[in-house]
């Protein structure tokens, strides 16, 4: 069975989108979701609860990813 991980990266404005990865992001948030649709919703609330919420849109931007993970059977 497959599951998905929704990943939200907070990236500095000076960092190109393709260069913003888990290791280069200012902050990384991950949450397991039931399906791909879950990757596209709910991240706004996650970021709104962080200390970096005021930086988004001014000194930082968000990058979201949906990663498929194989669960052991």
C-alpha positions in Angstrom: 0.0 0.0 0.0 1.2 3.5 -0.8 1.1 6.5 1.4 2.1 10.1 0.9 4.1 12.7 2.7 3.3 16.3 2.3 6.4 18.4 2.5 6.4 22.2 3.0 9.8 24.0 2.6 10.3 27.5 3.7 12.9 28.9 1.3 14.8 32.2 1.4 13.9 34.6 -1.4 17.5 34.5 -2.7 17.4 30.7 -3.2 16.2 29.5 -6.6 13.2 27.2 -6.5 15.1 24.2 -7.9 17.8 24.7 -5.3 15.4 24.7 -2.4 15.7 21.2 -0.9 15.3 19.7 2.5 18.9 20.5 3.3 18.9 24.1 2.0 15.4 25.3 3.2 15.1 27.5 6.2 12.5 25.2 7.7 11.0 21.8 6.6 7.6 20.5 7.7 6.4 17.1 6.9 3.1 15.3 7.5 1.7 12.0 6.4 -1.5 12.3 4.3 -3.9 9.8 3.0 -3.7 10.7 -0.7 -2.2 13.2 -3.2 -5.1 15.7 -2.6 -3.9 15.9 1.1 -0.6 17.3 -0.1 -2.4 20.3 -1.6 -4.4 21.2 1.5 -3.7 22.1 5.1 -0.2 23.4 4.7 -1.4 27.0 5.1 -2.5 26.2 8.7 0.8 24.4 9.4 2.9 27.4 8.4 0.5 29.9 10.1 1.5 28.3 13.4 5.2 28.7 12.9 7.5 31.6 13.9 8.3 32.1 10.2 4.8 33.0 9.2 5.6 36.7 8.9 8.6 36.0 6.6 6.5 34.3 4.0 5.9 36.7 1.1 8.5 39.1 2.4 11.9 37.4 2.8 10.9 33.8 2.1 8.6 31.7 -0.1 7.0 28.3 0.3 7.6 25.3 -1.8 5.3 22.2 -1.5 6.0 18.7 -2.5 4.1 15.4 -2.4 6.2 12.3 -1.9 5.0 8.8 -2.2 6.3 6.4 0.4 6.0 2.6 0.2 4.6 1.1 3.4 5.8 -2.3 4.6 3.4 -5.1 4.0 
